[in-house]
Amino acid sequence: MKPGFICVAGIDPKTNHQIRPVLGSCFARDFLRHNGGPFEIGAEVDLGPTTYVGRAPAIEDHQISPANLRYLRRLKRDEFWSLLRQTSQPDLLSIFGPELQHHPCDHSATTAENHGAATLGHLRSQRPPTLMTNFLGRPRVTLLEQSTESTISLTDFRFCRSDHRTPRLRLLESVKARLRTTPFILAVGLTRPYQKSPKDPVRHWLQLNNIHLQDDPLGEFLPMSPDDDELWISNVYPPPAPKSIPPLTMAARAGARL
């Protein structure tokens, strides 16, 4: 995603199906709640009339009109975690189907253009992901499933400064440590068709869009894109434990995928 723009996805509360609102162009950051728009993690948003425009693998796409968007409320922590849990799957195969191919040379995972069962999902992994940066300094994450290792882009822009490129290293390390002890659900997705190089075929690439921790599923203690020295981390994070969350409840991204 280019700097200044966001991807948006959510859950239809009537069916628990994944939904991706689409425009004729990209969503600018003006659509974020803190910029005056309707979308934030955990937001309940009325999309108004929609037109289904999905095609494999992006079966979640629905055309919307920005004029019809209406913010309703923000889900509570336990509501959101429960929704995440209800819509999560134990592995990537269950989300994307057998069309998802793993590539040992670069540890990427892709589907062929116009092939696949889905492009959005919530992963309930048994093993915590490893957060890191690559040789270009871009945030990356390694997912381990049985004998398969996937190293993919982390596109949650809360882990980058406002230029969408410079990683927030202290935040990455803080969340990496918490993933070892805190239940989590990962919002994963496939990119739009992309050709890595002229000699490569066009493919949809696996990426990690959001990290949801059980004790902070809405990310209320992950401030977005500051350009300071991140001194807030030692004072604010980790958040206080909620009074009570049933052990098998989780949260969903019923709003913006950031």
C-alpha positions as CSV (number, residue, x, y, z in Angstrom):
1,M,0.0,0.0,0.0
2,K,1.4,3.4,-1.0
3,P,2.0,6.0,1.7
4,G,-1.0,8.1,2.5
5,F,-3.5,5.3,1.7
6,I,-5.1,2.4,3.7
7,C,-6.8,-0.9,3.1
8,V,-10.2,-1.5,4.7
9,A,-11.8,-4.8,5.5
10,G,-14.3,-6.2,8.0
11,I,-16.9,-8.7,8.9
12,D,-20.6,-8.8,7.9
13,P,-22.2,-9.3,11.4
14,K,-25.2,-11.2,9.9
15,T,-23.1,-13.9,8.2
16,N,-19.6,-13.6,9.7
17,H,-18.3,-13.4,6.1
18,Q,-15.2,-11.3,5.3
19,I,-16.0,-8.1,3.5
20,R,-13.7,-5.7,1.6
21,P,-15.3,-2.3,0.7
22,V,-13.8,-1.0,-2.6
23,L,-13.9,2.4,-4.3
24,G,-12.9,3.4,-7.8
25,S,-9.6,4.4,-6.2
26,C,-7.7,3.7,-2.9
27,F,-8.9,4.7,0.5
28,A,-7.0,7.8,1.7
29,R,-6.1,8.1,5.4
30,D,-8.9,10.7,5.6
31,F,-11.2,7.7,6.0
32,L,-9.6,6.8,9.3
33,R,-11.7,7.7,12.4
34,H,-9.0,9.8,14.0
35,N,-8.9,11.9,10.8
36,G,-12.7,12.4,10.7
37,G,-13.6,9.3,8.7
38,P,-15.6,6.2,9.7
39,F,-13.0,3.5,9.9
40,E,-10.9,2.2,12.8
41,I,-10.1,-1.2,14.2
42,G,-13.3,-2.6,15.8
43,A,-15.6,0.1,14.2
44,E,-19.1,-0.9,13.3
45,V,-19.8,0.9,10.0
46,D,-23.0,1.1,7.9
47,L,-21.8,0.8,4.3
48,G,-25.1,1.6,2.8
49,P,-26.1,0.0,-0.5
50,T,-23.3,-2.1,-2.0
51,T,-22.7,-4.0,-5.3
52,Y,-20.9,-7.3,-5.2
53,V,-17.9,-7.2,-7.5
54,G,-15.8,-10.1,-6.2
55,R,-13.9,-12.5,-8.4
56,A,-11.4,-15.2,-7.5
57,P,-9.5,-14.9,-5.4
58,A,-10.9,-11.6,-4.1
59,I,-14.4,-12.9,-3.4
60,E,-14.8,-10.4,-0.5
61,D,-15.0,-7.3,-2.7
62,H,-18.1,-5.0,-2.5
63,Q,-18.4,-1.7,-4.3
64,I,-19.5,1.2,-2.1
65,S,-20.2,4.9,-2.3
66,P,-18.3,7.0,0.3
67,A,-21.3,9.2,0.7
68,N,-23.2,6.3,2.2
69,L,-20.7,5.4,4.9
70,R,-21.9,5.9,8.5
71,Y,-20.0,5.3,11.7
72,L,-22.2,3.6,14.3
73,R,-20.0,2.7,17.2
74,R,-16.8,0.9,18.3
75,L,-17.1,-2.6,19.6
76,K,-16.0,-3.4,23.1
77,R,-12.8,-5.4,23.7
78,D,-14.6,-8.7,24.5
79,E,-17.0,-8.3,21.6
80,F,-14.3,-7.7,19.1
81,W,-12.2,-10.6,20.5
82,S,-15.2,-12.9,20.3
83,L,-15.8,-11.9,16.7
84,L,-12.2,-12.6,15.8
85,R,-12.4,-16.0,17.5
86,Q,-15.6,-16.9,15.7
87,T,-14.1,-16.1,12.3
88,S,-10.6,-17.5,12.7
89,Q,-9.1,-20.6,11.3
90,P,-6.3,-22.8,12.6
91,D,-4.1,-22.7,9.5
92,L,-3.5,-20.9,6.2
93,L,-4.8,-23.8,4.2
94,S,-8.2,-23.5,5.8
95,I,-8.3,-19.8,4.9
96,F,-6.9,-19.7,1.4
97,G,-7.3,-23.2,0.1
98,P,-4.8,-25.5,-1.6
99,E,-4.0,-22.9,-4.2
100,L,-1.7,-21.1,-1.7
101,Q,1.8,-22.2,-2.7
102,H,4.9,-21.8,-0.5
103,H,8.2,-21.0,-2.1
104,P,11.3,-22.3,-0.2
105,C,13.7,-20.1,-2.0
106,D,12.4,-16.8,-0.5
107,H,9.9,-18.2,2.0
108,S,7.1,-16.3,0.3
109,A,3.5,-17.7,-0.2
110,T,1.4,-16.8,-3.2
111,T,-1.6,-17.9,-5.3
112,A,-1.7,-17.7,-9.1
113,E,-3.6,-14.7,-10.6
114,N,-7.4,-15.2,-10.5
115,H,-7.0,-18.4,-8.5
116,G,-7.8,-19.2,-4.9
117,A,-10.6,-19.4,-2.4
118,A,-10.2,-16.1,-0.5
119,T,-7.9,-13.1,0.1
120,L,-8.9,-12.3,3.7
121,G,-8.9,-14.3,6.9
122,H,-8.1,-14.5,10.6
123,L,-5.4,-17.0,11.6
124,R,-5.5,-18.7,15.0
125,S,-1.9,-19.9,14.9
126,Q,-0.5,-22.3,17.5
127,R,3.0,-20.8,17.2
128,P,3.7,-17.0,17.7
129,P,5.0,-15.2,14.6
130,T,8.5,-13.6,14.7
131,L,8.6,-9.9,13.9
132,M,11.7,-8.4,12.3
133,T,12.9,-6.1,9.6
134,N,14.5,-7.1,6.3
135,F,17.7,-5.8,4.7
136,L,15.8,-2.7,3.5
137,G,14.5,-2.0,7.0
138,R,10.9,-2.9,6.1
139,P,8.8,-4.7,8.8
140,R,8.5,-8.5,8.1
141,V,7.0,-11.4,10.0
142,T,7.8,-15.1,9.9
143,L,4.9,-17.6,10.3
144,L,5.7,-21.2,11.1
145,E,3.2,-24.0,10.3
146,Q,4.4,-27.6,10.9
147,S,7.4,-27.8,8.5
148,T,6.5,-24.7,6.5
149,E,8.1,-21.3,7.0
150,S,6.7,-18.1,5.4
151,T,8.4,-14.7,5.7
152,I,5.9,-12.1,4.6
153,S,5.3,-8.3,4.7
154,L,3.8,-6.8,7.8
155,T,1.5,-4.1,6.4
156,D,-0.1,-2.8,9.7
157,F,1.0,0.8,9.4
158,R,0.9,1.2,13.2
159,F,4.3,-0.4,13.1
160,C,5.7,2.3,10.8
161,R,6.2,6.0,11.3
162,S,4.1,8.4,9.2
163,D,6.1,7.8,6.1
164,H,4.8,4.2,6.0
165,R,8.3,3.0,5.6
166,T,10.4,3.6,8.7
167,P,9.8,0.9,11.2
168,R,9.0,1.6,14.8
169,L,11.7,-0.8,16.2
170,R,10.9,-0.5,19.9
171,L,7.2,-1.3,19.2
172,L,8.1,-4.3,17.0
173,E,10.3,-5.7,19.8
174,S,7.6,-5.0,22.5
175,V,4.8,-6.7,20.5
176,K,7.2,-9.6,19.6
177,A,7.8,-10.2,23.3
178,R,4.1,-10.1,24.1
179,L,3.3,-12.6,21.4
180,R,5.2,-15.2,23.3
181,T,2.8,-15.1,26.3
182,T,-0.4,-13.5,25.1
183,P,-3.1,-15.2,23.0
184,F,-3.3,-13.6,19.5
185,I,-5.1,-13.7,16.2
186,L,-3.5,-12.5,13.0
187,A,-5.4,-10.8,10.2
188,V,-3.9,-12.2,7.0
189,G,-4.6,-11.4,3.4
190,L,-3.4,-11.6,-0.2
191,T,-2.3,-8.7,-2.3
192,R,-3.9,-7.5,-5.5
193,P,-2.2,-9.2,-8.5
194,Y,1.5,-8.2,-8.6
195,Q,4.4,-9.1,-10.8
196,K,7.6,-9.2,-8.8
197,S,9.9,-9.0,-11.8
198,P,9.4,-9.1,-15.6
199,K,10.4,-12.8,-15.6
200,D,8.0,-13.8,-12.9
201,P,4.3,-14.6,-13.3
202,V,1.7,-12.3,-11.8
203,R,0.6,-13.6,-8.4
204,H,-1.2,-12.7,-5.2
205,W,1.2,-12.4,-2.3
206,L,0.5,-13.4,1.3
207,Q,0.9,-10.6,3.9
208,L,0.1,-9.9,7.5
209,N,-2.3,-7.0,7.9
210,N,-3.0,-6.8,11.6
211,I,-1.9,-8.3,14.9
212,H,-4.6,-8.6,17.6
213,L,-3.6,-9.4,21.2
214,Q,-6.3,-10.8,23.5
215,D,-5.6,-8.2,26.2
216,D,-5.7,-5.3,23.7
217,P,-7.6,-6.6,20.6
218,L,-8.6,-3.1,19.5
219,G,-5.0,-1.8,19.6
220,E,-6.0,1.0,22.0
221,F,-2.4,0.9,23.4
222,L,-0.7,1.0,20.0
223,P,-0.8,4.7,19.0
224,M,-0.7,5.2,15.3
225,S,2.4,6.4,13.4
226,P,4.1,8.8,15.8
227,D,7.3,10.5,14.7
228,D,8.7,10.8,18.3
229,D,11.2,8.7,20.1
230,E,8.5,6.3,21.3
231,L,9.1,7.0,25.0
232,W,5.4,6.2,25.6
233,I,6.1,2.5,25.3
234,S,7.7,2.1,28.7
235,N,4.9,4.1,30.3
236,V,1.8,2.8,28.6
237,Y,2.4,-0.7,27.1
238,P,1.6,-3.4,28.1
239,P,-2.0,-2.3,28.9
240,P,-3.7,-3.3,32.2
241,A,-5.4,-6.6,32.0
242,P,-9.2,-6.5,31.4
243,K,-11.4,-7.4,34.3
244,S,-12.5,-10.6,32.7
245,I,-12.3,-12.2,29.3
246,P,-13.5,-15.7,28.8
247,P,-10.6,-17.9,27.8
248,L,-12.0,-18.8,24.4
249,T,-13.3,-15.4,23.3
250,M,-11.6,-13.3,20.7
251,A,-11.9,-10.1,18.6
252,A,-12.3,-9.3,14.9
253,R,-11.5,-6.4,12.6
254,A,-15.0,-5.3,12.0
255,G,-13.7,-2.1,10.6
256,A,-10.5,-0.9,9.1
257,R,-7.6,-3.3,8.3
258,L,-4.8,-0.9,9.0
